[in-house]
Amino acid sequence: MRKITILFLFISIFLSCDSIRVSSDYNKDIDFSNLKTYAFSKQGVDKVKINDIDKKRILKAIDVELYNKGFRKSSIEPDFIINFFTKTNEKVNFYPSNNYYGSMIQSPYAGIGHYAGSWYQNSYNYNEGVLFIDIVDSDKNELVWQGIGKGYIYTDKPEKKSEKISAMVGKILLQFPPSKN
């Protein structure tokens, strides 16, 4: 029983901390097939309240994803402008645990044992990072698409942090441009 509890604990921690959840919303009146070039909003990027290293990681990840989708960066009349911002949500994760102890009492009456234990719930706090990526029509200066990714990014190894940020950006931009159904 204790092994099952420990296994459940590790699975719940892994799933809650390592998964990236994404969603998106867009203006259904926009023909996204006309969008070919983009630029970043310098003013918007400058306002993002994260360190410059992580800003560069996010910018690079967006560049790579959009390039792979056939979009090209352009400083001269881009079709759309990209802005992003971040937010942190404090989360609490609960998981069951037990305090199981006991002893076997040998008895002349078929070896009756005595065990006692209790179940309780543990918890830990962690920060969930939220990344918003906005696509703004450069002619009309209006938001036409927004992707949101939520997940746990913290790691103390820079290579792993870059991988996690790239994975989050990739998963968000997987939904851009929206498909017509």
N, C-alpha and C positions, 0 to 999 in steps of 0.2 A: 504494500500500500504506500509506503514511504517513497519508493522508486517512482511510482505513478505520479505522486504529488510533485516530486522534484522535476520529472519530465514535463508535467503540465506547466510548472512555473517557468522553465526555460523556454518552452514553446510560446507561452503568452508574452514573455518579455521580448522574444525575438520578433514575433508578429506585430506587437504593438510599437516597437521601437524602429524596426527596420523597414516597415512597409511605407509606401508612398501612396497617398490617396490624392486623386486629381479630379477636377471638374472644370467645365468651361461653359461659357455663355457667349452668344454672339447675336449680331443684328442679322436677321434672316433676309433683309432686303438688300444686302450687299452681295455683289458677285465677286467672290474671292479669287476667281480665276484671272481677274484683271490685275491682281497684285503680283508684281515681279521684283521690285526693289524696296529696300528698307534702310532706315538709319535709326540710331539710338537717340533718344531725347537726352541731350547733355544736362539740361536743367533738372530733369526728372532723376537721372542717374546720380547726379551730385547730391540730391536730397535724401537718397537712400541711407538709412541709419545702420549701416554695417561697415566693417573695416574694408579698406581699399583692396586687400588681397581677395576677399570673398566677392567683392564687386567685380573684379577682373575675372574671377572664376565663372561667375554667372554670365558676364558678357561673352566670354569665350565659348561657353557651352551653348548659348543662344546662337552665336555666329555659326558654330559647327552644325547645329541642328537645322538652321534655316538654309545653310549652304547645301546640305545633303537633300533638302527638299526642293532645291532648284532656285531659291531666292538669292539675290545678289545685293550686297551692301552698296549704297550709293549716297554720296553727300550732295549730289545735284538732283533736286526734285525727286526724292524717293516717293514710292507709292504709299508706303505706310511708315509710321514712326513706332518704335518700340520703347516702352517704359516698363520698369518693374519696380516693385517695392516689397519689403519684407515685414513680417510681424512675428511675434513670439507669443505662443499660448502656453501657460503653465498647465500641465496635465498631472493627474494622479492616476496611477495604475494599481488596482487591487488584485491580489492573488491569494488563493487559499493556502493554508499551511496547517500543520498539525504538530502537536506535542504528544507523541505517542511513547509511552513507556509501559513497562510491565515486567512481570516475572512469572515463571512457571512454578506452580506449587504442585509438587508430587503428592498424590493422594491415593490411598488404597481404593478409592471409588472411581476408577477409570481415569486417573490422571487429570483432574480438573485444573485448569490454569486460570490465572487472574491477570487481566490486562486493564489498564486504564489509559485514557488519553482525552485530548480535547482538540477541536478544530477551531481555528480562528483565521482572521483575514489580515494579511500584511498589506502594506502599501508603500509605494515610493513615488516621489515627485520627479518629473522631468520636463524639459522644455521642448515643445513641438514647434518647429520652424514652419512658417507659411510663406510661400513665394507666390506673388501675383505677377503675371506677365500680361501687359496690356498692349493691344494692337490698335493704333489710332490712325484713322484715315487722314492723310496729310493734307488733302484738299479741303475737307470739311472740318478738320480738327475735332473729330468726334470718335469716341470709343466704338470700335466695331467688333472686337473680340477680346475676351479676357479668359485666361487660364489660371487656375489656382492649384498649387500643390502643397500638401501638408505631410510632414514627416519629421523623423528624428535625424538630424544631420551630425551632431557632435561626434567628433573623433579627435584624438590627439596626434594623429599622423596626417600630415598635409596631403600625401598621395591619396589616402582614403577619403579625406574631406572633398578633394577634387572629384573623385569618382562618384561620391554620393550626390554632390551638387549637379554633376553632369547627368546622373541618372534621373534626378528630380526634374531638371529642365527638359530632358528627353521625353519623359513621361507626360509632362504638361504639353509640350509642343507636338506630341503624337496626335493630339486632337485639333491641330491647326495645319492647314485651313480646314474648316468643317466640311464634311462631305454633304452633298445635296442628296436628300432621300425623298 
